[in-house]
Amino acid sequence: MSLSVLVVEDEDNARSFVSTFLKKKGYEVFEASTLDEARERVKKGDGDVVLLDVQLHGEYGLNLLYETAMMPARPPIIVITGFGSIDMAVDAMKNGATDFLQKPLDMSQLEKSLQRAREIVAMRRELEHYREAQMQKGNFVIGTNEVVKNTVQQALVASEKQVSVLITGETGTGKDVIAKYIHSIGPRATKPFISINCAAIQSTMLESELFGHEAGAFTSADRKKPGLMEIADGGVLFLNEIASMPVDIQAKLLTAIETHTFRRVGGTALIKVDVQIIAASNRNLKEMIKKGDFREDLYYRLKVVDLDMPPLRERKEDIPELVGFFIRENNARQGMNVVEVSPKAMEVMQQYSWPGNIRELSNAIERAMLFCDGMTINLADLPKDLTST
């Protein structure tokens, strides 16, 4: 994510030194030597982040902090001073400063402060813009993690070519979301997206759910019933938790995928369908194959394209954007007006291991929004699991 920085410093050499350092690090830099210049720059939107010196030609730099307090999207402000005190630092932080640094600047500390500010900006951008183009295609956050971005590119190919897809990953990593994304961006978008959780249906009923049954096929079958494979004709059938599918039904699924035909339970007529199969599993299917619990031929038939969703602990750089996305979702659903997360709350969320992955993060944000007082999620609003680790 690109980031611009407004350097507010009245001493020419110091301002030039910091600006040069930031440019070498890839930041776009704006400069101001007086408080009036800084006010104009902020008003124009120059600088996603502000580095603010306290002493500016006899003026008090923190006035900018006070004056911008009611801005709907005030940029994160990092206060810098060579004459700081504990009282000044407390005052700055109470009035919304993202950080407070002492001169002479420790450049590694400055980089850490800018990284925290970057996370706030990323979250706000998601709240303000929420990737309009992306939202037209799929209701989820891609983020900046290279593994996820590569996964999305492969999903695009799978969608265009309408081939079978196998999605793996821990519980809560968004396997169902990427499946819906594949459906929504491809030529089958106007056709059905039918989802079935193989682990949630009794094995004796799963075959009937998938392929349907004829009247009289079994005791309770008093009428003909089309299966989900038939209902999904022309569209996508999403088989979630496919590892729970019994081996005998796996064989019938394999035949249906290879021949594009199947028979209802108790029926003799072949039913022809055109269905793109997307399967998902949180279990190690290769290990199941070794044990004889999953068919190897079905495994390779499903994974024409294989997508692995990384756990949230391996894509923590995306947490600010994900948080912004969930805030926007809950604002719309609950009629709320939460606009940001405090730096400390965001820091805690990025340090947490998230064993429940994105689903746990979503629940944590929903809970925090219910209990936050005002428009900002603070540390005290987060679930105890996060703050007690």
N, C-alpha and C positions, 0 to 999 in steps of 0.2 A: 504494500500500500504506500503510495507517495505521501509525503508529509512536508508541509512548509512551516518555517519557523520565523517569527518576528522577534528580532533581537533589539531590545530597548536598552540602550547603554549610552551615556553621554561622553564617556572617555573613548576617543577615536581609536587608539591602539588596542584597547580591550575589545571594543566592538568588532574591529577588523580581525582580530585573532580568533574570536569565537565564530564569526561568520565564515572565515576560511576553513576552520575545522569542520563546521557543519556541512559546508558545500562538498568537502572531500568525502564525507560520510553519506552523500547522496541526498541531502535535504535541499529544498528550495529555500532561499533565505531572503527575508525583507529586513530592512534596518530602520531604526528611528533613534534620534539622539535627544529628543525632548518629549515631554509628556503630551504636548499638543500633536506632535507628529505621530506618536503612538496611538492617540485617540482616533486620528484620521485613518490610520492603517487598520485599526480594529474595526472601525465603522465600515470600511470598504471590504473587510473580510480577508485582508492580507495576513496570512499566518494562521495555520491550523493550531499552532501552539505559540505562546508568548513567553519569552525569557525576559523578565522584568527586573531591572536594577532598581534598588530602593531610592538611591540619591541621584537625582537628575537635574543638574544645574540649579541646585537649591530647592527644587521641587520634590515632593514626597511621592515616590513611584507607586506606593500602595494605594494612592487615590484612584489609580486606574482600576485596581481590584475592586474598590468600593463602588465606583461608578458603573462598572459592568455587571454588578451583582444580579440585576434583574434582566439582563439580556437572555432571550430564550435559548440561545446556544452560545454562551460565552466560551471562548477558546480556553483550554487548559492553560493556566498561568503558573509558571515556575519562577518563584521570587529569588533574586540573587542580591546579596549584599556583603559589603566588607565591614559593616558596622552593626552586625546583627546582635540581637539579644534574645533570650528565651521568650520574653513578653512579645517581642515583635514577631517571632516565629509563630507563637500561639495565635496572635491576632491575624496573621496572614492565613493560617490554615483554617481558622474559624470563618474567615470571609471567603473561603473557596479556593485558596491557592492549592495547586496540585502538589507542589513540593517547595522546599525552602533550602537553598544552598548557600554556603559561605564562600567568600573569596579568600584566597585565590582558588579558582575553580579546579576541582578534581574532575578531569574530563571523563574518566570512566564512570564517576557518579552522575555526571551530566547525562551521559548516554543512558544510564538506567532510568533517570527521571524522564527523559524523552520517550523511552520505551513505554513507561506507564502512561504518559500522555498520549502516545500513539494508540494504546488500547482504548482509551476513552474516546478518541476521535473515531476509531473504527466502529465502536458501538453506536456513536451518534450518527455516523453516516448510514449505518443500517437502519436506524430509526427514521431518519429523515428521507432517505431515498429507497431503502430496502430493495435495491437492485431491481428496478421496475422491469427491465428486460427479462431478467431471470424469473421474476414472479409470474410472468406470462407463460413461462414454460414449466416451472415446477416450484412448489411451495417449500423451499428449503434453502439453506445457506451453503454455498460452495466453500467460501473462505479462501485462505491463502496456503493451506497445507498442500504440499506438492503431491502427496499420495492421493488425497481426495480429488485434487484437480485432474490428475491422471485418470482416476476412476471415472470421473464425470465424462472425460473425453472418450473413454472406452464405452461408456453407457450411450453416448451419442451415436457411435458406430453401430452398437447392438440394436439401437432403436431404428436407425435408418435401414439396416439390413434385415431387421425383423427375425433375428436368430434367437435360439435358446440362450438363457443367461443363468448363471449360478452365482448367487451373492452370498458371501460368507462374512462372518464377523461376530463379535460378542453381542449378547443381548443389549438392546438399547442403543446400538450404533447407527440406526437409521436404515436398515435393510429394506423395510417396507417403503420408506420414503424414496429411496433410489429406484425401487421397482415402479412406483407411481410416476416418477420423473421420466423413466424410459417410455412408459405408456403415453405420457402427456406431450412429449416432444416429437413423437414419431407419426408415421402414416396411419396408425391405428388409434389415434387420439380421440376420434369421434365414435369409436366402437367401444364395447364393454371392457371394463377392467374388473375382473372377478377374482376375489381373494379368498383363500381357504387356509386355515391354520390346521395343518395335519395333526398337530399334537392335541388339539382341542376336541377332536372327534373320535369316538370309539372306533377301533380298527375294524369292527364288524360292519360299521355303517359308512366307512370312508369310501369304499368302492361305489356304493350307491350314490353318495354325494358327488363323486367325481363323474361317474358315467351314467347316472340315472338308473331307473329300473322300469320294467314292464309290470302291469297289473298282475298280481298273483305270483310275483317272483319270490316273495317270502310272506310270512304270516300277516304282517301289518301292511303289505303293499296292496291296498285296495284300488289303486288307480295308477296309471302311467305317470312317471315323473321324469322330466328331463334333468340331466346332471349338469354340473357346473361347466364341464368341458363343452357341452352343447350350448349352454347359455352364453359362453364366452366366444362363440364362433365369430370370426372376423376381428376379434380383439386380443386381449392378454389374459392369461390365467396365471395368477400368482400363487405358488405353492409354498407357503411359509412353513418353516420347521419341517422340511421334507425328510429329515433324518428319522422322524417318527413314523413314516409310512412303512407298513409291513412289506416284506420282500415280495410276496405274491402279487400285491397291488403294484409294486414297482415294475414288475414284469409287464403288466397290462398297460401301465403308463408308457413304458418304453415302446411298446408296439404302437400305441396311439400316436406318439411323437413321430415315429419313423414312417408310418403309413398314412397318417392324418385321418385315420378311421378308428372306430371302436364299436362295441356292442353294449347296449344297456344290460344291466343285470337281469337275467331271465329272458333276454331277447336273442334273436338270431340275425336280424337285419343289421348290416354294416351302416353306420352313420358317418358321413364324411364331414370333417370340420377343418377350418383354417384358423389355428390358434397359435399365438406366440407364447411359449412357456418361459416363465421366470420363476426360479426356485431359490429358496433361501435357507440357510442353516447356521446355527451357532455351535454346531458340533463338528468334530474332525471327521469328515466323510472318508478320508483315506484310511484312517484307523478303523472305521466301521467296515470298510471293504475287506481289510485283513481278517476281521473277525467273522465275516460272512453276513453282516447285518445290513449291508448296502450293496447293491449291484454295481459292479465296476462299469459295465456297458452303459447303464443309465447315467452314471456319474459323468462319463465322457460325452454322452449325448447332451446332457444338460449344460456342460461348461464349454460350449462353443465360445462364449465369452465369459470369463470368470472375473468377478469383481470382489475385492476384499475391502470391507469398511474398517478403517483403523479405529481403535478405541479412543475415547476423548483424551485420555492421558497422553496420547501420542500426537495430538493436534491442539495443544493448549493455546497456540497462537490464534486459533479461531474462536476462543471463548468470548472475547468482547463482542464480536460480530453476532455470534449465536445468542448472546444475552440480549443484544439489541433487537434481534429478530423475535425472541420470545416475549419481550416487553411489548413490542408492537402488536403481536398477536393477542396478548391478554388485554391490552388497552382497547383494541377493537371489540373483543368478545365481552369484556366486563364493563366497558364504559369508563375506564380509568384514564388517568393522564400522567403516568409516570414517565419521566423524561431522561433520567440518568441514574448511574450507580456511583456511589462514592469510591474514590481511589482505594481505600482500605478494603471495602467489600469486594472490589474487583481483584485486588491482590490475593485475598483469601480464596476466591474462586479459582484463581489460576494456580494456587499451590495445592489445592485439594486433588485427590487421585481419581475421583468420579468413577467408582466401581460400577455404578448403574449407567454410565456413559451419558449420551445426549438426553435420553429420557429422564434421567435423574436431574440433569441441569434444568430441563424444562419444568419439572415439578418444583425444583427449588426456587426458580424465578416466579412461578405462579404463587407459591406460598409467600415469598418475600413481598410481592406486590399487594397481597391481601393485608399484610401487617404493617407495611411502611406508612409513615405519617407524612403525607405530602407527595412531592413529585420525585423524590430521590430514594433509592434503595440504599440503606446504610447497613453496616456490619451487623447490628442487632436484629435486623429483619431476616437474616439468612437462617436456614435450619441449623440446629445445634450440631448435626453431624459435620458440618463444614467448619464451624468455629471451634470445635473441641479437639480437632486433630492437631 
